[in-house]
Amino acid sequence: MDLRDTRYADKLYFTIGEVADILQIPASMIRYWDNEFDILKPHKTSKGDRRFTKSDITKLQHIYHLVKEKGFTLEGAKKELAKNDLKIEQTEVYTKLLELRKRLITLKNKL
């Protein structure tokens, strides 16, 4: 699955199950990384259920890339994320701009 999937276009918050489907990783890994990485700050409901934003998902994708694809240890990934904090912020801005562009095109086509 992909975050750009039309089912997720207008969604603001995602359940841990949806995030697990999008990233194709177990929900337990997401919970573990949420406890390990300070950059992840999902909203928690009164019941304690996590609600992730697209920004959180982007951060999880970055963590996955470092840990699973590049072979970083968790400590190494934390250090790399600290060095690349600005890159993550730029990625978030880019993602938001893409979403805004898509909405503007939709509005333009409706006129």
Backbone as numpy.savetxt, mean C-alpha at the origin, in Angstrom:
# Nx Ny Nz CAx CAy CAz Cx Cy Cz
-4.02 -9.97 -8.51 -4.86 -8.79 -8.51 -3.98 -7.55 -8.51
-4.60 -6.46 -8.85 -3.86 -5.22 -8.99 -4.67 -4.08 -8.37
-3.96 -3.16 -7.76 -4.61 -2.01 -7.13 -5.31 -1.15 -8.16
-4.88 -1.23 -9.41 -5.52 -0.44 -10.47 -6.79 -1.10 -10.98
-7.12 -2.26 -10.48 -8.34 -2.98 -10.83 -9.54 -2.06 -10.61
-10.49 -2.07 -11.53 -11.65 -1.18 -11.45 -12.46 -1.37 -10.18
-12.40 -2.55 -9.59 -13.15 -2.77 -8.35 -12.61 -1.92 -7.21
-11.36 -1.52 -7.31 -10.72 -0.78 -6.23 -10.56 0.71 -6.52
-11.00 1.16 -7.69 -10.73 2.53 -8.13 -11.22 3.59 -7.14
-12.41 3.44 -6.62 -12.98 4.47 -5.75 -12.91 4.13 -4.27
-12.25 3.02 -3.95 -12.16 2.60 -2.55 -11.13 3.41 -1.79
-11.48 3.80 -0.56 -10.53 4.52 0.28 -9.82 3.59 1.24
-10.54 2.59 1.76 -9.99 1.67 2.75 -10.18 0.23 2.29
-9.19 -0.58 2.62 -9.20 -1.98 2.23 -9.03 -2.86 3.47
-9.74 -3.98 3.48 -9.58 -4.94 4.57 -8.27 -5.69 4.38
-7.82 -6.36 5.41 -6.58 -7.11 5.31 -6.72 -8.25 4.30
-7.90 -8.81 4.17 -8.14 -9.85 3.18 -8.01 -9.33 1.75
-8.53 -8.13 1.51 -8.40 -7.52 0.19 -6.94 -7.22 -0.13
-6.23 -6.72 0.86 -4.80 -6.41 0.67 -4.03 -7.69 0.39
-4.35 -8.74 1.12 -3.68 -10.03 0.89 -3.94 -10.53 -0.53
-5.17 -10.35 -1.03 -5.49 -10.74 -2.41 -4.73 -9.89 -3.42
-4.68 -8.59 -3.17 -4.00 -7.68 -4.09 -2.52 -8.02 -4.18
-1.89 -8.24 -3.03 -0.45 -8.49 -2.98 -0.09 -9.97 -3.14
-1.10 -10.82 -3.06 -0.93 -12.27 -3.15 0.05 -12.78 -2.11
-0.16 -12.33 -0.86 0.61 -12.81 0.28 -0.37 -13.12 1.41
0.03 -13.93 2.37 -0.87 -14.26 3.48 -1.16 -13.04 4.37
-2.36 -12.99 4.90 -2.75 -11.91 5.81 -1.85 -11.90 7.05
-1.38 -13.07 7.47 -0.50 -13.14 8.64 0.81 -12.39 8.40
1.30 -12.42 7.17 2.53 -11.70 6.84 2.28 -10.18 6.92
1.11 -9.76 6.48 0.76 -8.33 6.54 0.67 -7.88 7.99
0.03 -8.70 8.83 -0.06 -8.36 10.26 1.33 -8.28 10.89
2.18 -9.23 10.54 3.54 -9.25 11.08 4.31 -8.00 10.65
4.25 -7.68 9.37 4.95 -6.50 8.87 4.38 -5.22 9.47
3.09 -5.20 9.72 2.48 -4.03 10.35 3.09 -3.79 11.73
3.36 -4.86 12.45 3.98 -4.74 13.78 5.47 -4.40 13.70
6.13 -4.79 12.63 7.58 -4.60 12.49 7.99 -3.26 11.89
7.20 -2.74 10.98 7.59 -1.54 10.23 6.77 -0.33 10.68
7.48 0.68 11.16 6.82 1.90 11.65 6.16 2.72 10.55
6.58 2.52 9.31 5.99 3.31 8.23 4.55 2.89 7.93
4.17 1.70 8.38 2.80 1.23 8.18 1.93 1.70 9.33
0.88 2.41 8.99 -0.02 2.91 10.02 -1.48 2.76 9.57
-1.94 1.50 9.43 -3.33 1.33 9.01 -4.28 1.80 10.11
-5.43 2.26 9.67 -6.47 2.65 10.63 -7.00 1.37 11.27
-7.28 1.42 12.55 -7.86 0.25 13.23 -9.25 0.61 13.71
-10.21 -0.27 13.43 -11.58 -0.05 13.86 -11.68 -0.30 15.37
-12.85 -0.03 15.91 -13.05 -0.25 17.35 -12.88 -1.72 17.71
-13.09 -2.61 16.76 -12.89 -4.04 16.98 -11.43 -4.45 16.79
-10.59 -3.52 16.31 -9.19 -3.83 16.10 -8.86 -4.29 14.69
-9.86 -4.29 13.79 -9.61 -4.68 12.41 -8.83 -3.58 11.70
-7.86 -3.99 10.91 -7.04 -3.02 10.18 -7.76 -2.60 8.90
-7.64 -1.32 8.57 -8.16 -0.77 7.32 -7.00 -0.05 6.65
-6.60 -0.54 5.49 -5.44 -0.02 4.79 -5.84 0.96 3.69
-5.03 2.00 3.51 -5.22 2.94 2.41 -4.34 2.48 1.24
-4.53 3.13 0.09 -3.68 2.81 -1.06 -2.23 3.13 -0.75
-2.01 4.15 0.05 -0.65 4.50 0.47 -0.03 3.36 1.28
-0.81 2.78 2.19 -0.32 1.64 2.98 0.03 0.47 2.07
-0.80 0.25 1.07 -0.57 -0.87 0.14 0.71 -0.64 -0.66
0.93 0.60 -1.08 2.17 0.94 -1.79 3.38 0.66 -0.91
3.28 1.00 0.37 4.39 0.74 1.30 4.59 -0.76 1.48
3.51 -1.51 1.57 3.63 -2.97 1.68 4.28 -3.56 0.43
3.94 -3.03 -0.73 4.56 -3.50 -1.96 6.07 -3.24 -1.93
6.45 -2.10 -1.42 7.87 -1.77 -1.33 8.58 -2.71 -0.34
7.94 -2.97 0.78 8.51 -3.90 1.77 8.65 -5.29 1.14
7.61 -5.74 0.45 7.65 -7.05 -0.20 8.82 -7.12 -1.18
8.98 -6.07 -1.98 10.06 -6.03 -2.96 11.42 -6.17 -2.28
11.61 -5.42 -1.19 12.90 -5.47 -0.49 13.15 -6.83 0.15
12.15 -7.35 0.84 12.33 -8.58 1.63 12.27 -9.84 0.78
11.28 -9.95 -0.06 11.07 -11.19 -0.80 11.80 -11.25 -2.14
11.93 -10.10 -2.82 12.54 -10.13 -4.13 14.04 -9.80 -4.09
14.42 -8.87 -3.22 15.83 -8.48 -3.15 16.59 -9.20 -2.03
15.88 -9.90 -1.15 16.52 -10.71 -0.13 17.00 -9.94 1.10
16.47 -8.75 1.34 16.86 -7.99 2.53 16.34 -8.68 3.79
17.08 -8.56 4.89 16.54 -8.96 6.19 15.55 -7.87 6.60
14.75 -8.12 7.63 13.81 -7.09 8.08 14.55 -5.85 8.55
15.66 -6.05 9.27 16.45 -4.90 9.73 17.04 -4.14 8.55
17.53 -4.87 7.57 18.07 -4.24 6.37 17.02 -3.47 5.61
15.82 -4.05 5.53 14.72 -3.38 4.85 14.32 -2.10 5.59
14.33 -2.16 6.92 14.00 -0.96 7.71 15.00 0.15 7.43
16.29 -0.20 7.37 17.33 0.80 7.09 17.17 1.36 5.68
16.89 0.49 4.74 16.71 0.93 3.35 15.50 1.85 3.22
14.43 1.49 3.92 13.22 2.34 3.89 13.49 3.69 4.52
14.28 3.72 5.56 14.63 4.99 6.20 15.41 5.87 5.23
16.32 5.25 4.46 17.09 6.01 3.47 16.21 6.48 2.33
15.23 5.67 1.98 14.39 5.96 0.82 13.03 6.54 1.18
12.93 7.11 2.37 11.66 7.67 2.81 11.11 8.68 1.81
11.97 9.50 1.26 11.57 10.50 0.29 11.03 9.84 -0.97
11.65 8.74 -1.41 11.18 8.02 -2.59 9.75 7.52 -2.38
9.46 7.01 -1.19 8.13 6.49 -0.89 7.11 7.63 -0.95
7.47 8.78 -0.38 6.57 9.93 -0.42 6.33 10.35 -1.86
7.37 10.33 -2.69 7.22 10.69 -4.09 6.32 9.69 -4.80
6.45 8.42 -4.48 5.61 7.39 -5.07 4.15 7.62 -4.69
3.90 7.99 -3.44 2.54 8.26 -3.00 1.95 9.44 -3.76
2.73 10.49 -3.93 2.27 11.66 -4.67 1.96 11.27 -6.11
2.84 10.48 -6.71 2.64 10.03 -8.08 1.35 9.22 -8.19
1.12 8.32 -7.26 -0.10 7.51 -7.27 -1.33 8.39 -7.15
-1.29 9.37 -6.26 -2.43 10.27 -6.10 -2.66 11.10 -7.36
-1.59 11.52 -8.01 -1.73 12.28 -9.26 -2.35 11.43 -10.36
-1.95 10.16 -10.42 -2.56 9.26 -11.41 -4.05 9.08 -11.16
-4.44 8.96 -9.89 -5.85 8.81 -9.54 -6.62 10.08 -9.90
-6.03 11.23 -9.61 -6.66 12.51 -9.94 -6.83 12.65 -11.44
-5.81 12.28 -12.19 -5.88 12.36 -13.65 -7.02 11.48 -14.17
-7.13 10.29 -13.63 -8.18 9.36 -14.06 -9.56 9.96 -13.79
-9.73 10.56 -12.62 -11.02 11.18 -12.28 -11.32 12.37 -13.18
-10.30 13.16 -13.49 -10.50 14.32 -14.37 -10.89 13.88 -15.78
-10.27 12.81 -16.27 -10.62 12.29 -17.59 -12.05 11.79 -17.59
-12.46 11.14 -16.52 -13.83 10.65 -16.40 -14.81 11.83 -16.41
-14.49 12.87 -15.66 -15.35 14.05 -15.64 -15.41 14.71 -17.01
-14.29 14.81 -17.67 -14.23 15.42 -19.01 -15.11 14.64 -19.98
-15.04 13.32 -19.91 -15.85 12.49 -20.82 -17.34 12.59 -20.54
-17.71 12.96 -19.33 -19.12 13.12 -18.99 -19.70 14.44 -19.50
-18.84 15.40 -19.80 -19.30 16.71 -20.27 -19.73 16.70 -21.70
